[in-house]
Amino acid sequence: MASNAGAETSRGSGSRGLRHAQGRTWLWNLLIGILILGLIATLVPAAGDPNDLNIWTQILMFCVLAQGWNFIGGFTGYAAFGNVAFFGIGAYSVGICLMSGQPYWVGLIVGALAAGLFALLLGLPVLRLRGHYFAIATLGVAEALRELAAAQNIGGSGGTMALPLPALGPSSFFFAFVALSLACLLLTAWLSRSKFGYALIAIREGERAAEALGIETYRHKVAAFVLSAIPTALAGGLYAYQRTGFDPGAVLNVGFSVETVLLAFLGGAGTVLGPLIGGILFEYGSFRLLTTNFTYHNSLLGLAIIIVTIFLPQGLVGLAGEFLRRRATGAERGNRFREGVRHVRRYITANGI
């Protein structure tokens, strides 16, 4: 009896230790993400290479886009392929404000509010759709906005905008994207532990079951869509001011949306760290390939989507987590086996066998 009690105690303590380690995953992901952003913010400017500074500014921009998409696509499970519409709204808001003599920061605020309002109004009808119907609807809206901006000559002929030279230096845009990515990381960490975040995950895992549990799925989906729009619009505003000019094809490019989805899935959609990891790895590799005159970037993008979908459905973060869980489970089984051997030895010694 004593032996059985000891074994049960060991098994229970091991299971509790495993569950405790899993419960702290979000915290470890948050700390690793903060460390990564801290290293980037420290090492890149210290190198003093303007080209590298520009490359990392673009990498962080894509990280922000992936982190923003993660709210609606990763946590809620709705594959939005039109988030570039929010990016374009942020860019055009900044451009219009600058051309009318308003301060730059006013354009950023207006862009974020306009994108949030647009996401709210768009989400009310399209979030009644599911699966590929929702994906196609959002894709169509982004394409429609691009054609509208060009046809209506918003900002200039064909929707082209030429902005005044920014008063901010290149490093200012770099640190702005670092701060925006950090804000998205903190928001994602909060979401993964909040009641609102749990509701979104429940919708992703089974919307009908979530409704049966009393979750107002429609309201939560719309809120996640709005939440996804705001950082995307801010990134668009920063991009527009840094580039000092753009056209509809640059800021309403549906390829941005496709690439954003890939980055989130590569790192791990629905995780705290995944979009940041996916954005850094893929975009850094992509920029390095472009510097070698690699001409098959779009082919590589398509191939990456296929590989990730088939072989890495949980992303790199999910793969690492599964590896650590298996190691922890294996260690727990090893401890139970060794504890059982000790009990058998004590029994043999006590009974003189």
C-alpha positions as CSV (number, residue, x, y, z in Angstrom):
1,M,0.0,0.0,0.0
2,A,2.8,2.4,0.9
3,S,4.5,1.6,-2.4
4,N,1.4,2.3,-4.4
5,A,0.8,5.5,-2.5
6,G,4.3,6.6,-3.2
7,A,4.0,5.8,-6.9
8,E,0.7,7.7,-7.1
9,T,2.3,10.7,-5.4
10,S,5.2,10.6,-7.8
11,R,2.9,10.4,-10.8
12,G,0.7,13.2,-9.5
13,S,3.6,15.5,-8.8
14,G,5.1,14.8,-12.2
15,S,1.8,15.5,-14.0
16,R,1.4,18.7,-12.0
17,G,5.0,19.8,-12.9
18,L,4.2,19.1,-16.6
19,R,1.0,21.1,-16.5
20,H,2.7,23.9,-14.6
21,A,5.4,24.1,-17.3
22,Q,2.8,24.1,-20.1
23,G,0.9,26.9,-18.3
24,R,4.0,29.1,-18.3
25,T,4.6,28.7,-22.0
26,W,3.0,32.1,-22.8
27,L,5.4,33.8,-20.4
28,W,8.4,32.1,-21.8
29,N,7.3,33.1,-25.3
30,L,6.7,36.7,-24.2
31,L,10.2,36.9,-22.6
32,I,11.9,35.4,-25.6
33,G,10.0,37.8,-27.9
34,I,11.1,40.8,-25.8
35,L,14.7,39.5,-25.8
36,I,14.6,39.2,-29.6
37,L,13.3,42.7,-30.1
38,G,15.7,44.0,-27.6
39,L,18.7,42.4,-29.4
40,I,17.4,43.8,-32.8
41,A,16.9,47.3,-31.3
42,T,20.4,47.2,-29.9
43,L,22.6,45.5,-32.5
44,V,21.2,46.8,-35.8
45,P,21.7,50.5,-35.1
46,A,25.0,49.8,-33.4
47,A,26.3,48.2,-36.7
48,G,26.0,51.6,-38.4
49,D,24.9,50.1,-41.8
50,P,22.1,52.2,-43.3
51,N,21.2,49.3,-45.7
52,D,20.8,46.8,-42.8
53,L,18.8,49.4,-40.9
54,N,16.4,49.7,-43.8
55,I,16.2,45.9,-44.3
56,W,15.3,45.4,-40.6
57,T,12.8,48.2,-40.7
58,Q,11.0,46.3,-43.5
59,I,11.3,43.0,-41.7
60,L,9.7,44.4,-38.5
61,M,7.0,45.9,-40.6
62,F,6.1,42.5,-41.9
63,C,6.3,41.1,-38.3
64,V,3.7,43.7,-37.3
65,L,1.4,42.7,-40.2
66,A,1.7,39.1,-39.2
67,Q,1.0,39.9,-35.5
68,G,-2.0,41.9,-36.5
69,W,-3.4,39.1,-38.7
70,N,-2.8,36.7,-35.9
71,F,-5.7,38.2,-33.9
72,I,-8.3,37.3,-36.5
73,G,-6.6,34.4,-38.3
74,G,-4.6,32.7,-35.6
75,F,-6.8,33.1,-32.5
76,T,-10.2,33.2,-34.2
77,G,-9.4,30.9,-37.1
78,Y,-10.8,33.2,-39.8
79,A,-8.4,33.3,-42.7
80,A,-8.6,37.0,-43.7
81,F,-6.8,37.6,-47.0
82,G,-7.7,41.3,-47.2
83,N,-5.9,42.8,-44.3
84,V,-3.8,44.8,-46.7
85,A,-6.9,47.0,-47.0
86,F,-6.2,48.3,-43.5
87,F,-2.6,48.9,-44.5
88,G,-3.7,51.0,-47.4
89,I,-6.2,52.9,-45.3
90,G,-3.4,53.8,-42.9
91,A,-1.1,54.9,-45.7
92,Y,-3.7,57.0,-47.5
93,S,-4.8,58.6,-44.2
94,V,-1.3,59.7,-43.5
95,G,-0.8,60.9,-47.1
96,I,-4.0,63.0,-47.1
97,C,-3.3,64.5,-43.7
98,L,0.3,65.5,-44.7
99,M,-0.9,67.0,-48.0
100,S,-3.5,69.1,-46.2
101,G,-0.9,70.4,-43.8
102,Q,-1.7,68.3,-40.8
103,P,0.9,66.9,-38.5
104,Y,2.1,63.4,-39.2
105,W,0.9,61.9,-35.9
106,V,-2.6,63.1,-36.7
107,G,-2.5,61.0,-39.8
108,L,-1.5,58.0,-37.8
109,I,-4.4,58.4,-35.4
110,V,-6.9,59.1,-38.2
111,G,-5.6,56.1,-40.1
112,A,-6.0,53.7,-37.1
113,L,-9.5,55.0,-36.3
114,A,-10.6,54.9,-40.0
115,A,-9.2,51.3,-40.4
116,G,-10.9,50.2,-37.1
117,L,-14.2,51.7,-38.3
118,F,-13.9,50.2,-41.7
119,A,-13.2,46.8,-40.1
120,L,-16.3,47.2,-38.0
121,L,-18.5,48.0,-40.9
122,L,-17.0,45.3,-43.1
123,G,-17.0,42.7,-40.4
124,L,-20.7,43.0,-39.7
125,P,-21.6,41.4,-43.1
126,V,-18.5,39.3,-44.0
127,L,-18.1,37.7,-40.6
128,R,-21.4,35.9,-41.1
129,L,-19.5,34.0,-43.8
130,R,-17.2,31.1,-42.9
131,G,-14.2,29.3,-44.4
132,H,-13.2,30.1,-48.0
133,Y,-16.3,32.3,-48.5
134,F,-14.9,34.7,-45.8
135,A,-11.4,34.5,-47.3
136,I,-12.6,35.3,-50.8
137,A,-14.9,38.1,-49.6
138,T,-12.0,39.9,-47.8
139,L,-9.7,39.4,-50.8
140,G,-12.3,40.9,-53.0
141,V,-12.7,44.0,-50.7
142,A,-8.9,44.6,-50.8
143,E,-8.9,44.4,-54.6
144,A,-11.9,46.7,-54.9
145,L,-10.2,49.3,-52.7
146,R,-7.1,49.2,-54.9
147,E,-9.2,49.8,-58.0
148,L,-11.2,52.5,-56.3
149,A,-8.1,54.4,-55.2
150,A,-6.7,54.4,-58.7
151,A,-10.0,55.2,-60.4
152,Q,-10.9,58.1,-58.1
153,N,-7.4,59.5,-58.3
154,I,-7.2,59.7,-54.5
155,G,-4.2,62.0,-53.7
156,G,-3.1,62.3,-57.3
157,S,-3.3,60.8,-60.8
158,G,-4.1,57.1,-60.6
159,G,-4.0,57.2,-56.8
160,T,-0.3,58.1,-56.6
161,M,0.8,60.2,-53.7
162,A,4.0,62.2,-53.4
163,L,4.7,63.2,-49.8
164,P,7.1,65.7,-48.3
165,L,10.4,64.4,-47.0
166,P,10.0,63.1,-43.5
167,A,11.3,65.1,-40.6
168,L,12.3,61.8,-38.9
169,G,15.5,60.0,-39.6
170,P,15.7,56.3,-40.8
171,S,16.4,55.2,-37.2
172,S,13.2,56.8,-36.0
173,F,11.1,54.6,-38.3
174,F,13.1,51.6,-37.2
175,F,12.5,52.2,-33.5
176,A,8.8,53.0,-34.3
177,F,8.4,49.5,-35.8
178,V,10.2,48.0,-32.9
179,A,7.8,49.7,-30.5
180,L,4.8,48.7,-32.6
181,S,5.9,45.0,-32.7
182,L,6.5,45.0,-29.0
183,A,3.0,46.5,-28.4
184,C,1.6,43.7,-30.6
185,L,3.6,41.1,-28.7
186,L,2.3,42.3,-25.3
187,L,-1.2,42.5,-26.6
188,T,-1.0,38.9,-27.9
189,A,0.4,37.7,-24.6
190,W,-2.5,39.4,-22.8
191,L,-5.0,37.9,-25.3
192,S,-3.7,34.4,-24.7
193,R,-4.5,34.7,-21.0
194,S,-7.7,36.8,-21.1
195,K,-11.4,35.8,-21.1
196,F,-11.7,37.5,-24.5
197,G,-8.8,35.4,-25.9
198,Y,-10.2,32.2,-24.6
199,A,-13.5,33.0,-26.3
200,L,-11.7,33.5,-29.6
201,I,-9.8,30.2,-29.2
202,A,-13.2,28.5,-28.5
203,I,-14.5,30.0,-31.8
204,R,-11.5,28.7,-33.6
205,E,-11.8,25.2,-32.2
206,G,-15.5,24.9,-32.8
207,E,-17.8,27.8,-33.4
208,R,-21.1,25.9,-32.9
209,A,-19.8,24.5,-29.6
210,A,-18.8,27.9,-28.5
211,E,-22.3,29.2,-29.2
212,A,-23.7,26.4,-27.2
213,L,-21.5,27.4,-24.3
214,G,-23.1,30.9,-24.4
215,I,-20.2,32.8,-26.1
216,E,-21.5,35.6,-28.3
217,T,-19.4,34.5,-31.3
218,Y,-20.5,37.2,-33.7
219,R,-19.5,40.1,-31.4
220,H,-16.2,38.5,-30.5
221,K,-15.3,37.9,-34.2
222,V,-16.0,41.5,-35.1
223,A,-14.0,42.8,-32.1
224,A,-11.0,40.6,-33.2
225,F,-11.3,41.9,-36.8
226,V,-11.2,45.5,-35.5
227,L,-8.2,44.6,-33.3
228,S,-6.5,43.2,-36.3
229,A,-7.0,46.3,-38.3
230,I,-5.5,48.9,-36.0
231,P,-1.8,47.8,-35.9
232,T,-1.9,47.0,-39.6
233,A,-3.1,50.6,-40.3
234,L,-0.4,52.0,-38.1
235,A,2.2,50.0,-40.0
236,G,0.8,51.4,-43.3
237,G,1.0,55.0,-42.0
238,L,4.7,54.5,-41.0
239,Y,5.5,52.9,-44.3
240,A,3.9,55.7,-46.3
241,Y,5.7,58.4,-44.5
242,Q,9.1,56.6,-44.7
243,R,8.7,56.0,-48.5
244,T,7.6,59.6,-49.1
245,G,5.4,58.4,-51.9
246,F,3.3,55.4,-53.0
247,D,0.6,54.2,-55.4
248,P,-2.3,51.8,-54.9
249,G,-0.3,48.9,-56.1
250,A,2.3,49.5,-53.4
251,V,0.0,49.8,-50.3
252,L,-3.0,47.7,-51.5
253,N,-1.0,44.8,-52.9
254,V,-2.8,41.6,-52.1
255,G,0.5,39.8,-52.1
256,F,1.2,41.5,-48.8
257,S,-1.9,39.7,-47.4
258,V,-0.7,36.3,-48.7
259,E,2.8,36.8,-47.3
260,T,1.4,37.9,-44.0
261,V,-0.6,34.6,-43.7
262,L,2.5,32.6,-44.6
263,L,4.6,34.4,-41.9
264,A,2.0,33.7,-39.2
265,F,1.6,30.0,-40.1
266,L,5.4,29.5,-40.5
267,G,6.1,30.8,-37.0
268,G,2.9,29.4,-35.5
269,A,-0.6,31.0,-35.9
270,G,-2.4,31.6,-32.7
271,T,0.8,31.7,-30.6
272,V,2.4,34.6,-28.8
273,L,5.8,34.3,-30.5
274,G,5.0,32.6,-33.8
275,P,4.3,35.6,-36.1
276,L,7.4,37.4,-34.9
277,I,9.6,34.3,-35.5
278,G,8.0,33.6,-38.8
279,G,8.4,37.2,-40.0
280,I,12.1,37.5,-39.0
281,L,13.2,34.1,-40.5
282,F,11.3,34.4,-43.8
283,E,11.8,38.1,-44.5
284,Y,15.5,38.1,-43.5
285,G,16.1,35.1,-45.8
286,S,14.0,36.7,-48.5
287,F,16.0,40.0,-48.4
288,R,19.3,38.1,-48.5
289,L,18.2,36.2,-51.6
290,L,17.2,39.4,-53.3
291,T,20.7,40.8,-52.7
292,T,22.0,37.8,-54.7
293,N,19.8,38.7,-57.7
294,F,17.5,35.8,-57.0
295,T,14.6,36.1,-59.4
296,Y,12.2,33.5,-58.2
297,H,11.0,35.2,-55.0
298,N,7.3,34.6,-55.9
299,S,8.0,31.0,-56.7
300,L,9.7,30.6,-53.3
301,L,6.8,32.2,-51.6
302,G,4.3,29.8,-53.2
303,L,6.6,26.8,-52.4
304,A,6.9,28.0,-48.8
305,I,3.1,28.1,-48.4
306,I,2.8,24.5,-49.7
307,I,5.6,23.2,-47.4
308,V,4.3,25.0,-44.3
309,T,0.7,23.9,-44.9
310,I,1.7,20.2,-45.4
311,F,4.6,19.7,-43.1
312,L,4.4,22.5,-40.4
313,P,0.6,23.0,-39.7
314,Q,1.5,24.1,-36.1
315,G,4.4,26.3,-37.2
316,L,7.9,26.4,-35.8
317,V,6.8,27.5,-32.3
318,G,4.3,24.6,-32.2
319,L,6.9,22.2,-33.4
320,A,9.3,23.3,-30.6
321,G,6.6,23.1,-28.0
322,E,5.7,19.6,-29.1
323,F,9.4,18.6,-28.9
324,L,9.6,20.0,-25.4
325,R,6.4,18.3,-24.3
326,R,7.6,15.0,-25.5
327,R,10.9,15.5,-23.7
328,A,9.0,16.4,-20.5
329,T,6.7,13.4,-20.9
330,G,9.7,11.1,-21.5
331,A,11.5,12.5,-18.4
332,E,8.3,11.9,-16.3
333,R,8.0,8.3,-17.5
334,G,11.7,7.8,-16.8
335,N,11.2,9.1,-13.2
336,R,8.2,6.9,-12.7
337,F,10.1,3.9,-13.9
338,R,13.1,4.6,-11.6
339,E,10.7,5.2,-8.7
340,G,9.0,1.8,-9.4
341,V,12.4,0.0,-9.5
342,R,13.3,1.6,-6.1
343,H,10.0,0.4,-4.6
344,V,10.6,-3.1,-5.9
345,R,14.1,-3.2,-4.4
346,R,12.8,-2.0,-1.0
347,Y,10.0,-4.6,-1.1
348,I,12.5,-7.4,-1.9
349,T,14.9,-6.2,0.9
350,A,12.1,-5.8,3.5
351,N,10.7,-9.3,2.8
352,G,14.1,-11.1,2.4
353,I,13.4,-12.3,-1.1
